[in-house]
C-alpha cells in the first residue's frame, strides 16, 4: 500500500493550478484503486466473505464480487 505516495499527492495539490490538481487527483484515484484491489485480495486470502468485504467498503455484496470476483 502506497500511503506515502497518496499523502504526497494530496499534500502537493495546495499549490497547484486546476489542470495540475486534476492530474494529481487522477493519479490518486489510480493509487486508491490499486490499494483497494490489493486489500480485497488479501481479505479474501484471509478468509473474509464477499459480504464482509462489501460491508467494509460500503457497497453491495454483488457489486464487490462483480468488481473483484475474477482476481
C-alpha positions in Angstrom: 0.0 0.0 0.0 1.5 3.3 -1.1 0.1 5.6 1.7 3.2 7.8 1.4 2.5 8.4 -2.3 -1.1 9.2 -1.6 -0.1 11.7 1.1 2.4 13.3 -1.2 -0.2 13.7 -4.0 -2.8 15.2 -1.6 -0.3 17.5 0.1 1.1 18.8 -3.2 -2.3 19.8 -4.5 -2.5 23.1 -2.5 -0.1 25.0 -4.7 -1.2 23.6 -8.0 -3.3 25.1 -10.7 -6.5 23.5 -11.8 -5.0 21.3 -14.5 -2.2 20.1 -12.3 -4.6 19.4 -9.4 -6.8 17.3 -11.7 -3.8 15.3 -12.9 -2.9 14.7 -9.2 -6.5 13.6 -8.4 -6.4 11.2 -11.4 -3.1 9.7 -10.0 -4.6 9.5 -6.5 -7.6 7.6 -7.8 -5.4 5.1 -9.6 -3.4 4.6 -6.4 -6.5 4.1 -4.3 -7.9 1.6 -6.8 -4.6 -0.4 -6.8 -4.6 -0.3 -3.0 -8.2 -1.4 -2.7 -7.7 -4.2 -5.1 -4.7 -5.5 -3.1 -6.6 -5.2 0.2 -9.6 -7.1 -1.2 -7.3 -9.8 -2.4 -5.7 -10.0 1.0 -9.0 -10.1 2.7 -10.2 -13.0 0.6 -7.0 -14.9 1.3 -7.5 -14.3 5.0 -11.0 -15.9 4.7 -13.3 -12.8 4.7 -16.5 -13.4 2.8 -17.7 -11.2 -0.1 -20.4 -9.9 2.3 -17.9 -8.8 4.9 -15.7 -7.1 2.3 -18.8 -5.4 0.9 -19.8 -4.1 4.3 -16.3 -2.7 4.9 -16.4 -0.9 1.5 -20.0 0.3 1.9 -21.2 -1.4 -1.3 -23.4 -4.4 -2.0 -22.0 -8.0 -2.0 -22.9 -8.2 -5.7 -21.0 -5.0 -6.5 -17.8 -6.1 -4.8 -18.0 -9.6 -6.2 -18.6 -8.2 -9.7 -15.6 -5.9 -9.4 -13.1 -8.3 -7.8 -14.5 -11.8 -8.2 -12.2 -12.8 -11.0 -9.0 -11.8 -9.3 
